[in-house]
Amino acid sequence: MKALTFKQYRTANIILLTLIFVIAESAVTLGANLWFRELPYVLSLAVLFVSLEMMRWHGYAAVAALAMGLAFCAASGAAPTQYLIYCVGNLFMLFGLFFLKKAGRDKVRESALLSIGYVLIVFLLAQLGRWIVSLFFGADLRMLVQFVTTDALSALFAVIAVLIVRNIEGVFEDQKSYLLRLEAERREEAGTREEDYRH
C-alpha cells in the first residue's frame, strides 16, 4: 500500500478534524439553545479548535476558523449579519500565529503558562475580530464587553482542554516536526535492530 505524502496527510487530517469539531460544535450549540437558552453564557469549541490547528498546521487553521463560525451560526439559527460577524471575526484568531512564532511552538507546548497565555490571546483575538466586524452593523463598545463575557466559558474550556492535550504526544504540536521526529525514531530503531541482528 502506497504511503501518504505529507500534503495528502495534511489534507486528510484537516478535513477529518474539521468534521469532528463541526459536529461537536453543532451538537453543543443545539443542546445549549434547547436546554440552557436562559443562561447568559455560550459554550463554543472555536477557540480550542483554532488554537490546536494553528499549533498543528499554521495558517491552514483558517479552515477551522471559518468552519466553526459557520457551524455555530447554523446551529443557533443566526441571521446573515451574524454569519459575517462570526466567520470573518474568527479569522482574527490567526493573528495568534505571531505569538507562536515569537514564543516558539515547542516552548508554548512545554510551558503551562505559555499555553494558557496563547489560548487567552486567541480568545481575545476572536472577540476583538467579531466586535470589529459588528461595528459595521452599528455595534458599540458595549458589544465588545458582551462578546467577552458571554463567551468566557469557552475560554475556560479551551484552557483546560489545551493543558490536558499538550501532554499527549503529537496532538498540540507542529505536525511536520512531529512526523519527522517519528521517522527519525523509526529509522533509529530499525538501525538498532539491524545492528543487534548482525551480532
N, C-alpha and C positions, 0 to 999 in steps of 0.2 A: 504494500500500500504506500502510495507516494505521500511523503510528509508535507505538511502545510508550509507555505512560505510565510515569512514574517507578516507581510501585508495581508495575506489570507487569514492568518491567525488574528491579527488586529481587527479586521473587519468582522469576523465571526464573533469575536469576544465582545466588541462594542454592540453589535446587534443583539446578542443574547442577553447581555446585562441590561441593555436599554429596555428590552421586552419585559424582563423580570421586574425592573423598577417601575415601569409604566403600569404594569398590572398591580403591583403593590401600592403605588401612589393612588391609582383609581379606586382600589378597594378601601384604603384608609380614608380617602376623601368622601366616598359614598357612605361609608359607615359613620363618619363624623356628622355628615349632613342629616343622616337618618336618625341617629340616637343622641347626638350631642349638639344639635343646632343652636341651643340656647347658650352654650359656653362662649366666652369672648376670645377663645384661642383656637388656632388651627394647627394641625399637625401635617407637615409636608416632608417628603423624603428628598426634595430637590437639593437642599444644601448638602446633605450626606452624599447623595449620588454624584453630584458635580465635583465635590471635594475629592472623592475617590477617583473619578475619571480624570481629573486634572493631574493627580499624582501618577496615575497609570498611563494615560495616553495624551497628556499635554493638551494642545489646542483642540484635539478631537472631542474634548469634553463639551464643545458647543452643541454636539448632537444631544447629549444628555440634558443640557440646559433648555434647549427648545422642546425636547420630548416631554420633560417634566412639566413645563409650562402648559403645554397642550393637554396633557393628562389631567392636571389639576383643574384647569378651566372646564374641560369637557365633563369631568365627573361632578363638578359643582354647579353646572348649568350656567356658566358665566356669559356675560354679554360680550359682543365683539370687541369693545374697548378693553375689556379685561384680558382678552387673549393677547392683545398688543402689549398691555402693561406687564403681564407675566412672562410672555415669551421673549420679548425684547429686553425687559428688565433682568431676566435671568442671565442673559448674555454678559451682564456686567460682572458676574461671578468669575468670568475668565481673567479679570484683572488680578485674581489671586495667583495666576501663573508667575507674576513678577515677584511675589513673595517667595514662592517655591524656588525660583531661580536665584534670588538673593540669599535666602537662608540655606538652600541646598536640600534636595529631596531626602537624602539619607539622614541628614540632621533632623529634619522635620519628623521623619518616621521614627527615629530613635528617641527623640525627646518628647515626653508627655506634654511639657509646657508649650513647645513649639507646635505640636499637633493641635492643642487646644486653641492657640493663637491663630493658627492657619484656618481652622474651621470657623472661628468667630469672625475673622476677616471676610471669608467667603459669605457668611451670613449677612454681615453688614453691607457688603457689596450688592447682594441680592436686593436688600431693602432699598438701598440708595438707587439702584437701577430702576426698580419698579416705581419709586417715587418720582424720579426724573421723567420717566415716560408719562406718568399720571399728571404731571404739570401741564402737559399739552391738552388735558381734558378738564382743566380748572381746579386741580388739587392745590392745597397749600401746605405749609409746614406741618400742620396737624396730621396730615395724611402720612407723613414720614414716621411720626411717633406711633401712629396706628399700625403701620406696617410692621414696625419693630416689635411692638408689644404683643400684637395678635399672633405673630409668628415666633415668639420667644421659645415656645415649647419645641419647635422644630430645631432650633439651635441647640437646646439641651440634649435632645435625642441624638443629633448629629455628633456632638462632642462625645457623648457616652459610647456611641457606636464606633467612632474612629479610634477611641482609646482601647477598645476591645480588638478591633480587626487589625490594628497596626502591629500586633504581636503574632498575627497569622502570616506565615511566610508567603510572599507573593501577592497579597491582597492590596495592601496600602504601600505600593512600591512601583517604581518605574518599570514597565513590563519588558522593555528591551534589555535593561540591566539585569533584570530577574532571569530572563531566558538565557542570556549569555552566561550568567553565573551557573545556571543549571547545566548548560552544555559543558562548561569547564569542569564542573564536578563530575559529570558523567564520563568525560574523557580521562580524568584523573583516576577514577575508579576502574575504568577499563584497562588503563595502563598498569595499575597496581595488580589487577587480576592476571594480566599477561605476564608480568614480572614474576608473580608467585608461581605461575604455571611452568615457566622456564626453569625455576629452581626446584 
